[in-house]
Amino acid sequence: MVDGAGRDELVSLLRDWTEAAEILTQGLAIGTGLEPSNALLPPDDTGEAEGLNAGHLTLTIGLGRELFTGRTEGADDPFGIRHRLPDAFEPLPSFAFDLLEAAQSGGDLCVQACADDPQVAVHAIRNLTRIGMGRARLAWSQLGFGRTASTSREQDTPRNLFGFKDGTMNIMSDEAADLDAHVWVGDDGPEWLRGGSYLVARKILMTIETWDRASLDEQERIIGRTKLVGEPLTGGGEFADPDLAALTGGEPAIDIAAHVRLAHPSQNDGIRLLRRGYNYVDGSNSLGQLGAGLFFISFQKDPAAFVRVQQSLKPDLLNEYIRHIGSGLWAVPGGVGPGSSWASGSSTDRRIRRSHLGIRRGSAELSTDPASGRSPAHSSA
């Protein structure tokens, strides 16, 4: 939010964004589209998605902690919502090996747009940013591609830029009990957030060139899975549970610091996260090195769940090849129902809730991605 904006500006912005989201997700143009009634005026819609249809566009909104607390200690309550701050909404701590850049972290509000076509996603962010002018300004944004986690066994598990299948053990769309246990905020949360979740975003730079010089054996030891098939080094196929007790030649078959071991629910009090990450490439530097990596996104009912898993990854062998350079945490209200908006409250009706985060009505598809797997995402704060 811009300096000086208050409650009225926040409420009007969220209402305007809700109205625009309803239009955009139907593949329609904002206002009068490309042709205003007076040609001396700018068009209501920026136009780059004309003719591309909806592209399975979904939009997710998140509220940052500083909306509730103010940006400085002892600050006023400009938006009048400090009393609504959830007890669980604690800021993320500093993690080992963090090299976070302020210009790519945080934000009062978060918008995630996912679509089959990156131009549709960019169009949505561009027009929501334009609508927010004078009330909110874009602090940073990230364009991602090629989702890095499947949400159905009917989808092939996608690969990250290290070439490994990523998110094999993700929560699937038909695992209703696990979704309720690990993703959706329940009756123990504030009423306004029930049926919603918390979004964590982490921009993870990969040292691609160094990784590409590592041997296959070393790469597989670091991850704890085979590169081609994606199965645990203890065998059994891609979706087999890793046998963390198995030994090979008297040594653990899966290294004690392998990513698969440290991230496994059995090592993290049973915690599972809903992964919704994307690959990204931001060009290259003067040395010809790719500015590429993983734009990690996860949803969990309590930020403490992410903290627990991330702290477990401190000795991860993968840390030699990655750097966390951006970070954010937002509370995501439940899906908007008929007659409501992101400003007036959300619906905890399960049918509405399932449409949130891209669970399409009638298909139980926990994803913004169609079966083809093509779904670029654009997130901004």
Salt bridges, closest charged atoms under 4 A:
ASP3 OD1 - ARG71 NH1 3.13
ASP16 OD2 - ARG135 NH1 2.87
ASP45 OD1 - HIS123 NE2 2.83
GLU48 OE1 - ARG126 NH1 3.10
ASP98 OD1 - ARG202 NH2 2.74
ASP108 OD2 - ARG71 NH2 2.35
ASP116 OD2 - HIS56 ND1 2.65
ASP166 OD1 - ARG275 NH2 2.74
GLU175 OE2 - ARG272 NH1 3.17
ASP178 OD2 - ARG272 NH1 2.49
ASP180 OD1 - ARG350 NH1 3.38
ASP180 OD1 - ARG353 NH2 3.09
GLU218 OE2 - ARG221 NH2 3.13
GLU238 OE1 - LYS165 NZ 3.23
ASP241 OD1 - HIS264 NE2 2.87
ASP255 OD2 - ARG221 NH1 2.79
ASP269 OD2 - ARG308 NE 3.11
ASP282 OD2 - LYS203 NZ 2.69
ASP316 OD2 - HIS259 ND1 2.56
ASP349 OD2 - ARG351 NH2 3.20
ASP369 OD2 - ARG147 NE 3.04
ASP369 OD2 - ARG276 NH1 3.48
